Amino acid sequence: MIVRRALIVVVALAGLAMLAACSAKPRIPKTFLSDRQLNLEEFFEGKTVAYGQFQDVLGNVPRRFTVDINGTWDGETLTLVEDFIYDDGVTEQRIWTLTKNGEDTWTGTAPGVLGTASGVERGDTFNWKYKIDLPVKDGTMRVNFDDWMWLLSDDRLLNRAYVSRYGVRLGEVILFFEKK
């Protein structure tokens, strides 16, 4: 009986360790993979298009989308007008107003965002966190986004956003931005 319980505990701990290993998120690096410098105001000024999808924790891809983005920078504020077109024909517009607060820090707001989003730029990486009432089929769902962006080239940006609710990961949004 004691051996059986010990075996159950070992298997449970091993399962938790594997689950924890699969759920690791990026961190702001101490060293960078490139010498590129991401400057949001430069990358997003003008026209950008993004292609993305949401993938749940089980690996299902229930939604794909394209986003046309028009960005303007006035020296203090970056305004991003995002026009989403989902694969099922649904459209959505989100307008972000981002303020550069320091050399590498940003805050921002958009309709549906609760409070203020905050972000940090370092080298070729940007991390952006916020809580949003996200439109869904039957209304809205309050979720947290932990967005990570990496500058791949002067005109390409990769984005991986971890989506959670009540501290439980629901899935990820993968986006590929291309400057036009």
C-alpha positions, 0 to 999 in steps of 0.5 A: 500500500505504501509503495503504491502511494509512493508510486502515485506521488512520483507519477503525479510529480513527474506529470506536474514537472512536465506540465510546468516545462511546457508552460514556460514563457520567454523572459527579457533576455540578458543577451540578444540573438541579433544586434537589431534594435526594436523601436515600436514607433519606427516599426509601426509607423505607416502601414503594416499587415499581420497574419495570425491564429489562436491555438488553444492549450489542446493544440486546436486552432479555432480561429485565424485572422488578418490585421491591417494596421495603420500607425501614426507617431507624433513624437509622443503618442503611437496610435495603431488602428487595427482592422481585423478580418477573421476567417469566418468573415467577422470584422473588428477594429481596435484602436491603440493609443501608446505612450512612450514613457522612457527610453524603453517603456510604454503604456497604452490603452484601447477600448476593452482594455482594463486599466493600462497596458504596459510594455518594455523594449530591450534590444530586438524584444518587446514584452506587452501585458494587459487585461482585455474584455475580448469579443467572443461569439456570445459577448466578451471574455475577460482575459490577460495577454502576455505578448512577446515580440521579436524583430526578425528584420527591418520589416518583419516582427514575430509575436507570440501572445500567451492568453490566460484567464484566472491564471490558467492558460487558455492558449496562444496567439501567434502573429507575423507582422510585415511592414508595407 
